[in-house]
Amino acid sequence: MSSSINQSPQYSDTPLGLKLQQTFTNTTTTDQTYSVTIPIGINRVYAIVIGGGGSGSSTATGGGGAGGAGGYSTGWTYISNTVTVGAGGTGPSTAAAGANGGSSIYGMVMAGGGSGAQPGTGGGGAAGATSGGGVSSTVSYTGAPSSSGGVYSYAGAQNAAGVSAGGANGQAGTTGAINAGGGNRGLICGGGGAAGTSGVGTGGNGGTGDFYTGGLGSTGTGITFGGGGGGAGFLGAGKDAVGNNGGNGGLGGGGGGAASTSGAAGSGGGGCVLLYY
């Protein structure tokens, strides 16, 4: 008698015998701390903790890079009467680098914010247990090593996949038909890169995750097009780019899409914390 792991009821993303009891999110521009009430007699809970996504960048000419996804951490923890949920990084409205997302923490489970895109065309790295460091990721809560230079890891570096994925690079060319790269796949995804050109510019789509899709990049002729879509978050889809403006990352750590030719870059999706008991 054979059995498939995908069909067996004992294998699930939900901890066996537990129910999702409380969900905390952040749709503001600053990290938020909330009160938590756990029923008497429960001393430990299972937490899924996700940091805010990094924002995309904008460039004066050409296409900017996209923000990296927020970190993903999960495990048992002692109970706490407060929880901190990181904000997504705010996308710049003029030519500038992206902003990092904020960190989230409940009890002893923590997740960093995704790295904002770099100045120019460089995408941002995803976060691990702490916030992403520029083009690189950080060591994850599970102890998986950090990565750089497009190397796959638990937390992907710039332009790389992972459980949390890095943001895509933008395209520097300013003439002719230019296509920017799409956001990288993962449980939580990076944003799409931008293409700024006098020709036909096509921004990259945000990365599509396990639960939600990434936003669409913008396509058109001239410098008012070519923005990148926002990456999918753990709790929501990434937003589409509009003209040369990047789309926002999805709720639950999605990376912000890149902007082209001084457009407004997409902000990262706010973090979240889910408690099971």
Buried (B, 14 or more C-beta within 10 A) or exposed (E): EEEEEEEEEEEEEEBEEEEEBBEBBBEEBEBBEBEBEBEEEEEEBBBBBBBBBBBBBBBEBBBBBBBBBBBBBBBEBEBBEEBBBBBBBBBBEEBBBBBBBBBBBBBBBBBBBBBBBBBBBBBBBBBBBBBBBBBBBBBBBBEBEBBBEBBBBBBBBBBBBBBBBBBBBBBBBBEEEBBBBBBBBBBBBBBBBBBBBBBBBBBBBBBBBEBBBBBBBBBBEBBBBBBBBBBBBBBBBBBBBBBBBBBBBBBBBBBBBBBBBBBBBBBBBBBBBBBBB
